[in-house]
Amino acid sequence: MSTSDLISQALADRGGAAGVEFALMLPMMVLFVVGIVDVGALTYEQTEVSAAAHAGAQYAIRNGAASLTNIASAVTSATPMTVQATPAPQQVKACVSGSSLVVTAATTCAGGGTPGTYIQVNAQATYTPLVTWGTLTLPTTLSAQAMVRTQ
């Protein structure tokens, strides 16, 4: 058997091709799965921060605005994550404008009527991604806000 026959036989042999293809694709597949897990963790933590803000708003509904400190405590203890009530809960005057609330210091709203009294509850947490993605940056500070009318 000549050298050229051995080379052509080696080139014709397809055994192990699937293993080589898998070895070439594995790093990309792992990176893809880690990216999915990272975005999933980001989404989960954002949901927890939002739930913490809503827990503070529910506390304000049940107990009134007498103790803004207790509302902040409801925010921080709402989830197992480390969530801060930042900025601190506050009582504000606001007017309904279309489908949103506009905080105001005026005694009358732009559309007429008097502003309502609301409790504004904020929640923030820090997110640390599993992998540093270079120029693609995920948000590192997650925040949510809830407003509830008290009067």
C-alpha positions, -999 to +999 in steps of 0.1 A: +000+000+000+015+033-011+016+065+009-010+082-013-034+053-006-029+057+031-036+094+029-067+090+008-080+063+031-074+085+062-092+114+045-121+091+036-125+078+072-154+097+089-151+080+123-149+106+150-162+135+129-192+139+152-169+142+182-148+168+166-179+188+156-192+186+191-159+197+205-159+227+182-195+237+191-194+230+229-178+264+239-205+283+220-233+262+234-220+267+270-217+304+264-253+305+251-266+286+281-247+308+306-262+338+288-297+324+291-292+317+328-277+352+334-307+369+317-331+347+336-314+356+369-316+393+360-353+389+352-360+370+385-342+396+406-360+425+389-393+407+397-382+404+433-373+441+435-407+450+420-424+427+446-406+444+474-418+478+463-454+465+460-451+449+495-442+484+509-473+498+490-495+471+505-482+479+539-491+516+534-526+506+523-532+485+553-515+507+579-516+542+565-488+566+561-482+571+598-448+554+597-427+557+566-400+538+585-422+507+588-430+510+551-393+509+544-389+479+566-417+461+547-397+467+515-364+454+529-380+423+545-403+414+515-378+391+497-348+370+506-327+393+485-309+424+498-333+452+488-331+487+500-359+512+502-339+539+483-350+567+480-370+564+512-408+562+511-425+596+511-459+611+511-465+632+479-493+651+462-500+639+427-525+645+398-538+619+373-528+630+338-540+606+312-529+572+324-500+583+347-495+602+379-477+635+380-462+646+413-471+682+420-467+709+446-496+729+433-530+730+450-549+723+419-543+698+390-538+710+354-571+694+344-589+708+374-596+692+408-573+688+438-543+666+439-545+633+458-522+622+486-500+592+477-473+572+492-444+567+469-424+535+476-391+528+459-369+496+460-334+490+447-310+461+446-276+454+430-273+428+403-241+410+397-240+391+364-225+356+363-202+366+334-187+399+324-200+403+289-175+429+277-192+458+259-227+443+264-236+455+299-265+443+319-280+467+344-263+466+377-288+485+398-323+472+396-351+495+408-389+496+410-415+521+422-450+517+435-475+545+443-506+541+463-533+566+471-540+571+507-566+600+505 
